[in-house]
Every structure is written in C-alpha cells, then in structure tokens.
Amino acid sequence: MSRAILIALILAAPPVFAGGHDTATNEQNTAHAHADDKPVATPAATLAPAQPVNSRAAIYTTIEGEEVTGWLAWPAGQSTADLPGLIVIHEWWGLNDNIRQAAERLAGEGYVALAVDLYRGESGANPKDAMRLMQSLNQAETQGRDNLAAAYDYLTTVSGAGKVGVIGWCLGGRWSLQAALRLPTQLDAAVIYYGNVIADKAQLDTLQMPILGLFAGVDPVVPRDSVLAFEQALRELGKQVDIHIYPDAQHAFSNPSGMAYDPAAAADAWDKTTAFLAAHLQ
C-alpha cells in the first residue's frame, strides 16, 4: 500500500480526542512515519538475553469476558518471587514474536517481564492493519489503562514481584506514560521510548516514580518541542526525570521491529535503560 493511500484512509477517519490530545493528528503522523515499515526483526529483537531465560504465555486478565494473554519471561533457575517486575508494552504492530524476544532480553537482565497485549489477540502484519488496531485502542483508552493495571496486579500478586517498572516503544512509549498516570504511586520506574508525551502539570504532578525518556531528533510523531515541554514540566514539578534526544535518529530507532533501526542510538539507549532500571528496581 502506498503512503498516499494509507494517509488518505486515516484522514477519512473521524477525529478522536482523548486526554487533551488530538488523537487523529497523532494517528496521521504515525502513518507517515511507518507507511513503509514491516514488522521484521532487527538486531534489537534478535540479540540473545544476557543469561538463559524461561518464557511462556500467561493469561493475566479478562476484558469483556475474554481472556487476555501476554508473554511472561524470567531468568532460568530463579523464582519470579525473588525478582523485580517489568510491564513491557508493544509498539503499534502489537504483541508479536519480536516483542516476545524483547521481553526475554529484558528478563535476561534480572527481571520477570510481562509483555502485555493491548490489542487482545490481534497484531498487524502491515501498516494498514496496525493503524486499524491502534485506532481501536485509541477509542478504548480506559480499557487500555485497566489492561496495564491488571498487568501490574499480575506481576505483584501472581509472580510475586516487589518493585515494578514499565517500558514501551512508540505506541508502547505513549502507553508507558499512560501506565504511570494510571499507577502513579505503585510503579517504581517508567521508561518511554519515543512515545507521545504531555506537559499538563496537573496530570504529571501525580507521578512519583523516576522517568527515563529516549527520543529521536528526527521524529514527525513526537516533535522535539513536545519532549522538551514534557521535561520542563516535570522538572518544574520537582520530578526525577532523565531525557535523552538522539539528534540524527529517526522515530522508532530502537524498535524491536521496524525499518528505522539505528544501531548506535539503539545500543546507547539500551545501556541507559538497563542502568536506569537496575538503579531503581534492583
């Protein structure tokens, strides 16, 4: 499907406003950024975990009478009760094999990682499908936040995790912030990879966890000005925030799947991520 046709389909959809954001504009920008993408594995997805891990499908909640299944990973030979937890949020493609591998790589760093499924059993094989799924999620934001809260409950009650953090890429980066806003005192750390952010101090003031933000300098989806406004608002509120913008990197530079993968930026972001999570969760 050509970029022009994909954008035309998005423009035909009615605008949806949520949380003070023009969701239709965000959808259009995402369509531009991903119109030529495919959900193919990049080195960010296929790198082996630092240590052997166990992994399996895990039903972590029920929504509208349907079970929601995520992917649970943890270091082999260890009890999940002895580990901090991570909620892992997929990008706009959905919970696919690349995200499962990303969760396993995070588990290799010493966490019980639960990759959630905000699309409830579906995933996108092409940009048109991914856009449809993202639009459906945007129209059910309360349900999405409840999904993430259920993932937190699963990690703390079923897996026995003590501290819990959240991490997400692209769409998942936006929902990483949504998880933090939904669980402002419960979560112990939040990592946002190039997801849409806000500068509303009334909302941000509720946040109690440290935040790491990793953004691209060349990004039509998440403009640099919005990132700087987000950072400034948090700093003025006295929050603990660490923002990094990679000047030459494009949106989705570190996605576990996608065509904008930037090895240098991705490697640096991974190092910052693991150091941040270790400092605040372990």
C-alpha positions in Angstrom: 0.0 0.0 0.0 1.4 3.4 -1.0 2.0 6.1 1.6 -0.6 8.4 -0.1 -3.3 5.8 0.1 -2.6 5.0 3.7 -2.7 8.6 4.8 -6.0 9.0 2.8 -7.5 6.2 4.8 -6.5 7.8 8.1 -7.8 11.2 7.0 -11.2 9.7 6.3 -11.5 8.5 9.9 -13.3 10.8 12.4 -11.1 12.7 14.9 -10.9 11.2 18.4 -9.9 13.4 21.3 -8.6 11.8 24.4 -6.7 13.2 27.4 -6.4 16.6 25.7 -4.6 15.2 22.7 -5.7 15.4 19.0 -5.6 11.7 18.5 -6.4 12.0 14.8 -3.2 14.1 14.3 -1.1 11.6 16.2 -2.5 8.8 14.0 -1.7 10.7 10.8 1.9 11.4 12.0 2.3 7.7 12.9 1.0 6.7 9.5 3.6 8.9 7.8 6.4 7.5 10.0 5.5 3.9 9.5 4.0 3.8 6.0 7.0 1.9 4.5 7.6 -0.3 7.6 7.2 -4.0 8.0 7.2 -5.9 11.3 10.5 -7.6 10.6 13.1 -8.5 13.2 16.0 -6.2 13.8 19.1 -6.8 15.9 17.2 -5.1 18.8 14.9 -8.1 18.8 17.2 -11.0 18.0 20.1 -10.3 20.4 20.2 -13.2 22.9 19.5 -12.5 26.6 22.4 -11.9 28.9 21.5 -15.2 30.7 19.2 -18.1 29.9 15.6 -17.4 30.5 12.3 -19.3 30.8 9.2 -17.9 29.0 5.6 -18.8 28.4 2.2 -17.5 27.5 0.4 -16.0 30.5 -3.3 -15.1 30.9 -3.1 -12.0 33.1 -6.6 -10.5 32.9 -10.1 -10.8 31.4 -11.7 -8.0 29.5 -15.4 -8.1 28.4 -15.4 -11.8 29.2 -12.3 -12.6 27.0 -9.0 -13.7 28.5 -6.0 -11.6 27.6 -2.8 -13.4 27.1 0.7 -11.9 27.4 4.2 -13.3 27.3 6.0 -13.9 30.6 9.8 -14.3 30.8 12.2 -14.6 33.7 15.8 -15.8 34.3 16.1 -19.6 34.2 16.5 -21.3 37.6 15.1 -18.4 39.6 11.8 -17.9 41.3 9.8 -15.0 40.0 9.1 -14.0 43.6 12.7 -13.0 44.0 12.7 -10.6 41.1 11.6 -7.1 40.3 8.9 -6.9 37.6 8.6 -5.1 34.2 5.5 -4.4 32.2 6.6 -4.5 28.6 4.4 -2.6 26.1 4.5 -3.3 22.4 4.6 -0.8 19.6 1.8 -0.3 17.1 2.3 -3.7 15.5 1.1 -5.5 18.6 2.4 -8.4 20.7 4.4 -10.3 18.1 7.4 -12.5 18.2 9.8 -9.6 18.2 8.2 -8.2 21.4 8.3 -11.6 23.0 12.0 -11.7 22.2 12.4 -8.2 23.6 10.7 -9.3 26.9 13.1 -12.2 27.1 16.1 -10.0 26.6 14.9 -7.8 29.4 14.3 -10.9 31.6 17.9 -11.7 31.0 18.8 -8.6 32.9 17.2 -10.0 36.0 13.5 -9.2 35.8 10.2 -11.1 35.5 9.0 -9.4 32.3 5.3 -9.4 31.2 4.8 -8.3 27.6 1.2 -7.2 27.6 -1.4 -7.4 24.7 -3.3 -4.1 24.3 -4.8 -5.4 21.1 -6.3 -8.5 22.7 -5.1 -11.3 20.4 -4.5 -9.4 17.2 -1.3 -8.0 15.6 -0.6 -6.0 12.5 1.2 -7.6 9.5 1.2 -4.3 7.6 0.7 -0.6 8.3 -2.9 -0.7 7.4 -3.7 -3.4 9.9 -1.5 -1.8 12.6 -3.3 1.6 12.1 -6.7 -0.1 12.5 -5.6 -1.7 15.7 -4.1 1.5 17.1 -7.3 3.4 16.3 -9.4 0.8 18.1 -7.2 1.1 21.1 -7.4 5.0 21.0 -11.2 4.7 21.2 -11.0 2.5 24.3 -8.3 4.2 26.4 -9.9 3.5 29.7 -9.9 -0.2 28.8 -6.2 0.1 27.8 -5.3 1.6 31.1 -7.2 -1.1 33.0 -5.3 -3.7 30.9 -2.0 -2.2 32.2 -3.2 -2.0 35.8 -4.1 -5.7 35.5 -0.6 -6.5 34.3 0.8 -4.7 37.4 -1.6 -6.8 39.6 -0.4 -10.0 37.9 3.2 -9.2 38.5 2.8 -8.3 42.1 0.3 -11.0 43.1 0.8 -14.0 40.8 4.5 -13.6 40.0 5.3 -12.1 43.4 7.4 -9.2 42.1 8.3 -6.5 44.6 9.2 -3.4 42.7 7.7 -3.0 39.2 8.6 -0.8 36.3 7.1 -0.2 32.9 8.8 0.2 29.4 7.4 0.7 26.0 8.3 1.7 22.4 6.5 4.1 20.1 2.8 3.4 20.8 4.1 1.5 23.8 6.1 4.5 24.9 2.9 6.6 25.0 1.2 3.8 26.9 4.2 3.6 29.3 3.3 7.1 30.3 -0.4 6.2 30.5 0.5 3.3 32.8 2.5 5.7 35.0 -0.5 8.1 35.2 -2.8 5.2 36.0 -0.5 3.8 38.7 1.3 7.0 39.9 2.3 5.7 43.3 2.6 2.0 42.6 5.1 1.9 39.8 8.8 2.3 40.7 10.2 3.3 37.3 9.0 4.3 33.8 10.9 4.1 30.5 9.4 5.9 27.5 10.9 5.2 24.0 9.7 7.9 21.6 6.1 7.9 22.7 3.7 10.8 22.7 4.1 12.8 26.0 2.2 15.6 27.7 3.1 18.8 29.5 -0.1 19.1 31.7 1.3 19.7 35.1 -2.0 18.8 36.8 -1.6 15.2 35.4 2.1 15.0 35.7 2.1 16.1 39.3 0.7 12.8 40.4 3.7 10.9 39.2 6.0 9.6 42.0 8.4 7.3 40.0 11.6 8.3 38.2 11.2 8.6 34.4 13.7 7.8 31.6 12.8 9.2 28.2 14.6 8.2 25.0 13.6 10.2 21.9 14.6 10.8 18.3 15.7 14.1 16.9 14.1 13.4 13.5 10.5 12.5 14.6 7.3 13.6 13.0 5.3 11.6 15.5 6.8 13.0 18.7 8.2 16.5 18.0 11.2 17.7 19.9 9.3 20.7 21.3 6.8 18.4 22.9 9.6 16.4 24.5 11.3 19.5 25.9 7.9 20.8 27.2 7.4 17.4 29.0 10.8 17.5 30.5 10.4 21.2 31.6 7.1 20.5 33.2 8.4 17.5 35.2 11.5 19.5 36.3 9.4 22.4 37.5 7.3 19.9 39.5 10.4 18.6 41.1 10.1 15.1 39.5 13.1 12.8 38.8 13.4 12.8 35.0 16.2 11.9 32.6 15.6 12.8 28.9 17.9 11.9 26.0 17.3 13.0 22.4 19.4 11.4 19.7 19.8 14.2 17.2 20.2 12.2 14.0 18.0 9.2 14.9 14.5 8.7 13.4 11.3 7.8 15.2 11.4 4.0 16.1 15.2 4.0 16.1 15.3 1.2 18.7 12.1 -0.6 17.9 12.3 -4.4 18.2 10.7 -4.4 14.7 10.7 -1.7 12.0 12.8 -0.2 9.3 14.3 2.9 11.1 16.6 0.9 13.3 19.7 2.9 14.3 22.3 0.5 15.8 24.4 3.2 17.6 21.4 5.0 19.1 19.7 1.7 20.0 22.8 0.4 21.8 23.3 3.6 23.8 19.6 3.7 24.7 19.7 0.0 25.8 22.7 0.8 28.1 20.9 3.8 29.6 17.7 1.7 30.0 19.4 -1.2 31.8 21.4 1.2 34.1 18.2 3.1 34.9 16.2 0.0 35.7 19.0 -1.5 37.8 19.3 1.7 39.8 15.6 1.9 40.6 14.3 -1.7 40.6 17.1 -3.9 41.8 
